Amino acid sequence: MGIWQSIKMALRSIQSNKLRSALTMLGMIIGVSSVIVLVSIAQGSAQNVTSRINQLGTNLLTINTFGTDLALTEDKINELSKLNGVKAISPVVSGRVNVKKDKTASQVSVTGTNAAYSDVRDTKVKQGRFITDLDIEYRQKIAVIGSETASTLFGAENPVGQYIQIEGTSFKVVGVLASKGSSMGQGGDNTIIVPLSTGQRLVKSTTINQVYLQGKSEDQMDVVMNEVKLALAGMYPNKSDSYSVTNQKDLMDTMSSVTNTMTMMLGGIAGISLLVGGIGIMNIMLVSVSERTKEIGIRKAIGAKRRDVLLQFLIEAVVLSGVGGLIGILAGVGLGKMLSSLFSLTVSFTSSVMIGSFLFSLVVGVIFGVFPANKASKLNPIQALRYE
């Protein structure tokens, strides 16, 4: 008997027991859709975390010193900026200040820095401009405010060109930052950025204990980090515990490791439901063998070979798992999109996950269909015909 005839007979058998076939496929549908939804949510979370880290800046090193005696002076900052592989460097001073516009008052974080901060920390300006080196040189009382601060103080008005009171001193708003949201616990929208010289007056400190450094290439960041550590060791001999150098790439690698583990764990949990669905297929196929014992006996009596019977039941199992897998893919994509819209989740669908889960459902169908198919093919024709 040909392969196409075996497929037709298998499909006819499935159609004759629609409810039982549907319930059998339900296990595969749930299993495949669970794999797609859980893995897609995990991958979406990983992309979201990566995006949040990138919002802190690209190719970023953060240098912190502790104590006024280890302050990063202008000479030391210039020395660090001349290291090989360094693209830009941005010293910062920060604190909390009281801001007022007419009758609206708020307390926000203030950052005093230079013009390079915009590139180093990947800070985009939505309206107006960013601070310049001339603003620092002339100690200009200008401010670039975050989108949340702009909304709080000005509502729907355009803040650019207007004035705000920072700690009782009038500052002209020259720019509004594009929204960045909260990145790794750091709010980027409720903030004010001012020239470094002006910021030092606002926080009442000329001490610089933090510098952001941007490398020219991601591939060179480890080398740049080593050079920075060597430079700091020369600046502060025998005081390695009094400063730190943090590589954003290390943070990225750590978070990637965590999210990959989470993805594998969720995929494994969902995969268990596929195995359960496979067991359901095996049980139904065993019942089908028992119900169709006489049919098998008749077929073998009129010349059907063991291979034909084995192939028929194996095809039935594969069709059940395959159709269940296809429906599961559609259900998984639909459920994922629904969860994304309802709970504002980042869901990332990939063809590899869909194809992998479908192929896995086919493999499960073959594995759990072999035993009942083999049992059916071994039936003795005479005993099968006498079976009640």
PyMOL commands that set and color helices and strands:
alter all, ss='L'
color gray80, all
select helices_A, chain A and resi 3-16+18-55+68-70+74-81+117-120+133-137+147-154+196-202+218-235+240-242+248-291+293-301+306-343+351-377+381-385
alter helices_A, ss='H'
color red, helices_A
select strands_A, chain A and resi 60-65+86-101+104-113+125-128+142-145+163-166+169-177+182-183+186-187+191-195+210-215+243-247
alter strands_A, ss='S'
color yellow, strands_A
deselect
rebuild
show_as cartoon
